[in-house]
Every structure is written in C-alpha cells, then in structure tokens.
Amino acid sequence: MARNILLLVARLLLAALFVPSGVQALSDIASTSSYFAGLGLPLPTLAAWGTGLFEVIAGSAILIGFQTPIVALLLAAFCIAAGFIGHYHQGDDPTLSFLHQQMLMKDIAIAGGFLAHAMAGAGAWSLDGRNRT
C-alpha cells in the first residue's frame, strides 16, 4: 500500500509541473513563441503549440497513470532536451549563468524521476493499475 501511495504522490507532483506549464504556454502562444525564437529554435510558433500540447497531454497521462512507462520515457527525453536547449550555456552574467545551470540540473533530476516511473509503473491507483486487474 505504501508503494501505491508514493507512486500516486510522485505522479501528482510531476503532473503539477507539466500540466500548468502547458496550459500557460497555450494561453500565451505569443510569449512562448518569442521565448523559443530567442533560443534560436526554427518555427517557434509551431514549437510553442507542440510543447504546450505535449506538456498538457503527457502531464495529464502521468496524472491519471495512463500508459505510464511509455509517457514517462517520452517525458524523460523531453526534460533532457528542454534542459539542454533552454539552459545549457545560457545567461549573460554569472548570476544568470548559475540560475540556468541549476535549471538544467533540475530538468535532469526530473528526467530521473520519470525514468523511475517508466520502470516502476503508475501503481495500483491509476488507469494502468486498473487495467491489470
């Protein structure tokens, strides 16, 4: 039972990062596109829509525990890519560089949490868990 509680709490905490972030990105596509353009990404508006939709859909799937191993692997890859694209060697001054380095490490750590979910699954209190019974 403790395992299922911890897996549920972990899913809730991870979803609490991705679902609101995706909603925010979709709610202000112009600002999200501008941020992506500043990173030098091609087609920043398409990237903004794709990122926002991915965060909402994948975050929701983690929240309810649907196809958790697959979604967790996708989110782990997303975290690593986003961390390196958005934070690696960013910042014009030492303080900003330090903050970006911390954000990169945060993204890497979150990827580790998703990899653990890919192996452990979502637990019994999830759609995946209900489908097994």
ChimeraX commands (.cxc) that place a marker at each C-alpha (Angstrom):
marker #1 position 0.00,0.00,0.00 radius 0.5
marker #1 position 2.83,2.44,0.82 radius 0.5
marker #1 position 4.28,1.82,-2.66 radius 0.5
marker #1 position 0.99,2.79,-4.32 radius 0.5
marker #1 position 0.67,5.91,-2.17 radius 0.5
marker #1 position 4.19,7.03,-3.05 radius 0.5
marker #1 position 3.68,6.36,-6.76 radius 0.5
marker #1 position 0.44,8.37,-6.67 radius 0.5
marker #1 position 2.12,11.27,-4.86 radius 0.5
marker #1 position 5.03,11.18,-7.32 radius 0.5
marker #1 position 2.60,11.29,-10.25 radius 0.5
marker #1 position 0.72,14.20,-8.70 radius 0.5
marker #1 position 3.93,16.17,-8.11 radius 0.5
marker #1 position 5.25,15.57,-11.61 radius 0.5
marker #1 position 1.91,16.43,-13.21 radius 0.5
marker #1 position 1.77,19.61,-11.10 radius 0.5
marker #1 position 4.78,20.85,-13.04 radius 0.5
marker #1 position 3.78,19.87,-16.58 radius 0.5
marker #1 position 0.03,20.45,-16.83 radius 0.5
marker #1 position 0.10,24.09,-15.62 radius 0.5
marker #1 position 3.22,24.80,-17.69 radius 0.5
marker #1 position 1.48,23.50,-20.80 radius 0.5
marker #1 position -1.68,25.47,-20.06 radius 0.5
marker #1 position 0.40,28.62,-19.55 radius 0.5
marker #1 position 2.26,28.05,-22.83 radius 0.5
marker #1 position -1.01,27.55,-24.72 radius 0.5
marker #1 position -2.63,30.54,-23.02 radius 0.5
marker #1 position 0.07,32.90,-24.26 radius 0.5
marker #1 position 1.39,31.47,-27.52 radius 0.5
marker #1 position 2.93,34.83,-28.48 radius 0.5
marker #1 position 5.18,34.94,-25.40 radius 0.5
marker #1 position 6.02,31.25,-25.65 radius 0.5
marker #1 position 6.89,31.68,-29.34 radius 0.5
marker #1 position 9.02,34.70,-28.53 radius 0.5
marker #1 position 10.93,32.72,-25.91 radius 0.5
marker #1 position 11.55,29.88,-28.37 radius 0.5
marker #1 position 12.61,32.35,-31.07 radius 0.5
marker #1 position 15.10,33.83,-28.60 radius 0.5
marker #1 position 16.58,30.35,-28.17 radius 0.5
marker #1 position 17.05,30.17,-31.94 radius 0.5
marker #1 position 14.50,27.41,-32.50 radius 0.5
marker #1 position 13.10,27.15,-36.02 radius 0.5
marker #1 position 9.32,27.58,-36.36 radius 0.5
marker #1 position 8.92,28.97,-32.83 radius 0.5
marker #1 position 5.11,29.22,-33.04 radius 0.5
marker #1 position 4.83,25.57,-34.05 radius 0.5
marker #1 position 7.28,24.67,-31.27 radius 0.5
marker #1 position 5.16,26.64,-28.77 radius 0.5
marker #1 position 1.96,24.84,-29.76 radius 0.5
marker #1 position 3.67,21.45,-29.82 radius 0.5
marker #1 position 5.37,21.95,-26.47 radius 0.5
marker #1 position 2.23,23.24,-24.78 radius 0.5
marker #1 position 0.07,20.41,-26.11 radius 0.5
marker #1 position 2.70,17.80,-25.23 radius 0.5
marker #1 position 3.02,19.10,-21.67 radius 0.5
marker #1 position -0.75,19.12,-21.10 radius 0.5
marker #1 position -1.40,15.71,-22.70 radius 0.5
marker #1 position 1.64,13.90,-21.29 radius 0.5
marker #1 position 1.27,15.57,-17.88 radius 0.5
marker #1 position -2.39,14.51,-17.76 radius 0.5
marker #1 position -1.48,10.95,-18.74 radius 0.5
marker #1 position 1.04,10.82,-15.89 radius 0.5
marker #1 position -1.53,12.30,-13.52 radius 0.5
marker #1 position -4.09,9.57,-14.22 radius 0.5
marker #1 position -1.49,6.87,-14.74 radius 0.5
marker #1 position -2.26,6.08,-18.37 radius 0.5
marker #1 position 0.42,4.30,-20.44 radius 0.5
marker #1 position 2.86,5.39,-17.75 radius 0.5
marker #1 position 6.02,3.58,-18.90 radius 0.5
marker #1 position 5.78,4.99,-22.43 radius 0.5
marker #1 position 4.73,8.51,-21.38 radius 0.5
marker #1 position 7.39,8.60,-18.65 radius 0.5
marker #1 position 10.11,7.74,-21.18 radius 0.5
marker #1 position 8.85,10.46,-23.53 radius 0.5
marker #1 position 8.81,13.00,-20.70 radius 0.5
marker #1 position 12.30,11.98,-19.57 radius 0.5
marker #1 position 13.61,12.61,-23.09 radius 0.5
marker #1 position 11.66,15.89,-23.22 radius 0.5
marker #1 position 13.21,17.05,-19.93 radius 0.5
marker #1 position 16.74,16.30,-21.10 radius 0.5
marker #1 position 16.18,18.01,-24.47 radius 0.5
marker #1 position 14.43,21.02,-22.93 radius 0.5
marker #1 position 17.14,21.36,-20.29 radius 0.5
marker #1 position 19.96,21.42,-22.79 radius 0.5
marker #1 position 18.13,23.61,-25.33 radius 0.5
marker #1 position 16.83,26.09,-22.77 radius 0.5
marker #1 position 19.57,26.20,-20.15 radius 0.5
marker #1 position 22.94,24.86,-21.33 radius 0.5
marker #1 position 25.42,27.76,-21.55 radius 0.5
marker #1 position 22.67,30.36,-21.22 radius 0.5
marker #1 position 22.97,33.61,-19.33 radius 0.5
marker #1 position 24.97,36.77,-19.88 radius 0.5
marker #1 position 26.18,37.31,-16.34 radius 0.5
marker #1 position 27.40,34.99,-13.58 radius 0.5
marker #1 position 24.12,35.06,-11.65 radius 0.5
marker #1 position 22.03,34.23,-14.70 radius 0.5
marker #1 position 24.51,31.53,-15.75 radius 0.5
marker #1 position 24.26,29.99,-12.27 radius 0.5
marker #1 position 20.45,30.01,-12.42 radius 0.5
marker #1 position 20.43,28.37,-15.85 radius 0.5
marker #1 position 22.87,25.71,-14.61 radius 0.5
marker #1 position 20.54,24.99,-11.69 radius 0.5
marker #1 position 17.55,24.75,-14.03 radius 0.5
marker #1 position 19.47,22.33,-16.26 radius 0.5
marker #1 position 20.23,20.14,-13.25 radius 0.5
marker #1 position 16.56,20.33,-12.19 radius 0.5
marker #1 position 15.49,19.10,-15.63 radius 0.5
marker #1 position 17.98,16.24,-15.43 radius 0.5
marker #1 position 16.69,15.29,-11.97 radius 0.5
marker #1 position 13.07,15.34,-13.16 radius 0.5
marker #1 position 14.09,13.06,-16.03 radius 0.5
marker #1 position 15.42,10.66,-13.39 radius 0.5
marker #1 position 12.02,10.65,-11.70 radius 0.5
marker #1 position 10.36,9.83,-14.99 radius 0.5
marker #1 position 12.82,7.00,-15.65 radius 0.5
marker #1 position 11.94,5.56,-12.24 radius 0.5
marker #1 position 8.26,5.74,-13.19 radius 0.5
marker #1 position 8.99,4.05,-16.51 radius 0.5
marker #1 position 10.40,1.10,-14.55 radius 0.5
marker #1 position 8.01,1.09,-11.57 radius 0.5
marker #1 position 4.82,1.91,-13.43 radius 0.5
marker #1 position 1.99,4.02,-12.07 radius 0.5
marker #1 position 0.90,1.75,-9.22 radius 0.5
marker #1 position -2.47,0.27,-8.41 radius 0.5
marker #1 position -4.20,3.65,-8.06 radius 0.5
marker #1 position -4.05,4.50,-11.74 radius 0.5
marker #1 position -5.67,3.61,-15.04 radius 0.5
marker #1 position -2.73,1.32,-15.76 radius 0.5
marker #1 position -3.28,-0.39,-12.40 radius 0.5
marker #1 position -7.00,-0.83,-13.01 radius 0.5
marker #1 position -6.36,-2.33,-16.44 radius 0.5
marker #1 position -4.20,-5.08,-14.91 radius 0.5
marker #1 position -6.95,-6.36,-12.64 radius 0.5
marker link #1:1,2 radius 0.2
marker link #1:2,3 radius 0.2
marker link #1:3,4 radius 0.2
marker link #1:4,5 radius 0.2
marker link #1:5,6 radius 0.2
marker link #1:6,7 radius 0.2
marker link #1:7,8 radius 0.2
marker link #1:8,9 radius 0.2
marker link #1:9,10 radius 0.2
marker link #1:10,11 radius 0.2
marker link #1:11,12 radius 0.2
marker link #1:12,13 radius 0.2
marker link #1:13,14 radius 0.2
marker link #1:14,15 radius 0.2
marker link #1:15,16 radius 0.2
marker link #1:16,17 radius 0.2
marker link #1:17,18 radius 0.2
marker link #1:18,19 radius 0.2
marker link #1:19,20 radius 0.2
marker link #1:20,21 radius 0.2
marker link #1:21,22 radius 0.2
marker link #1:22,23 radius 0.2
marker link #1:23,24 radius 0.2
marker link #1:24,25 radius 0.2
marker link #1:25,26 radius 0.2
marker link #1:26,27 radius 0.2
marker link #1:27,28 radius 0.2
marker link #1:28,29 radius 0.2
marker link #1:29,30 radius 0.2
marker link #1:30,31 radius 0.2
marker link #1:31,32 radius 0.2
marker link #1:32,33 radius 0.2
marker link #1:33,34 radius 0.2
marker link #1:34,35 radius 0.2
marker link #1:35,36 radius 0.2
marker link #1:36,37 radius 0.2
marker link #1:37,38 radius 0.2
marker link #1:38,39 radius 0.2
marker link #1:39,40 radius 0.2
marker link #1:40,41 radius 0.2
marker link #1:41,42 radius 0.2
marker link #1:42,43 radius 0.2
marker link #1:43,44 radius 0.2
marker link #1:44,45 radius 0.2
marker link #1:45,46 radius 0.2
marker link #1:46,47 radius 0.2
marker link #1:47,48 radius 0.2
marker link #1:48,49 radius 0.2
marker link #1:49,50 radius 0.2
marker link #1:50,51 radius 0.2
marker link #1:51,52 radius 0.2
marker link #1:52,53 radius 0.2
marker link #1:53,54 radius 0.2
marker link #1:54,55 radius 0.2
marker link #1:55,56 radius 0.2
marker link #1:56,57 radius 0.2
marker link #1:57,58 radius 0.2
marker link #1:58,59 radius 0.2
marker link #1:59,60 radius 0.2
marker link #1:60,61 radius 0.2
marker link #1:61,62 radius 0.2
marker link #1:62,63 radius 0.2
marker link #1:63,64 radius 0.2
marker link #1:64,65 radius 0.2
marker link #1:65,66 radius 0.2
marker link #1:66,67 radius 0.2
marker link #1:67,68 radius 0.2
marker link #1:68,69 radius 0.2
marker link #1:69,70 radius 0.2
marker link #1:70,71 radius 0.2
marker link #1:71,72 radius 0.2
marker link #1:72,73 radius 0.2
marker link #1:73,74 radius 0.2
marker link #1:74,75 radius 0.2
marker link #1:75,76 radius 0.2
marker link #1:76,77 radius 0.2
marker link #1:77,78 radius 0.2
marker link #1:78,79 radius 0.2
marker link #1:79,80 radius 0.2
marker link #1:80,81 radius 0.2
marker link #1:81,82 radius 0.2
marker link #1:82,83 radius 0.2
marker link #1:83,84 radius 0.2
marker link #1:84,85 radius 0.2
marker link #1:85,86 radius 0.2
marker link #1:86,87 radius 0.2
marker link #1:87,88 radius 0.2
marker link #1:88,89 radius 0.2
marker link #1:89,90 radius 0.2
marker link #1:90,91 radius 0.2
marker link #1:91,92 radius 0.2
marker link #1:92,93 radius 0.2
marker link #1:93,94 radius 0.2
marker link #1:94,95 radius 0.2
marker link #1:95,96 radius 0.2
marker link #1:96,97 radius 0.2
marker link #1:97,98 radius 0.2
marker link #1:98,99 radius 0.2
marker link #1:99,100 radius 0.2
marker link #1:100,101 radius 0.2
marker link #1:101,102 radius 0.2
marker link #1:102,103 radius 0.2
marker link #1:103,104 radius 0.2
marker link #1:104,105 radius 0.2
marker link #1:105,106 radius 0.2
marker link #1:106,107 radius 0.2
marker link #1:107,108 radius 0.2
marker link #1:108,109 radius 0.2
marker link #1:109,110 radius 0.2
marker link #1:110,111 radius 0.2
marker link #1:111,112 radius 0.2
marker link #1:112,113 radius 0.2
marker link #1:113,114 radius 0.2
marker link #1:114,115 radius 0.2
marker link #1:115,116 radius 0.2
marker link #1:116,117 radius 0.2
marker link #1:117,118 radius 0.2
marker link #1:118,119 radius 0.2
marker link #1:119,120 radius 0.2
marker link #1:120,121 radius 0.2
marker link #1:121,122 radius 0.2
marker link #1:122,123 radius 0.2
marker link #1:123,124 radius 0.2
marker link #1:124,125 radius 0.2
marker link #1:125,126 radius 0.2
marker link #1:126,127 radius 0.2
marker link #1:127,128 radius 0.2
marker link #1:128,129 radius 0.2
marker link #1:129,130 radius 0.2
marker link #1:130,131 radius 0.2
marker link #1:131,132 radius 0.2
marker link #1:132,133 radius 0.2
view
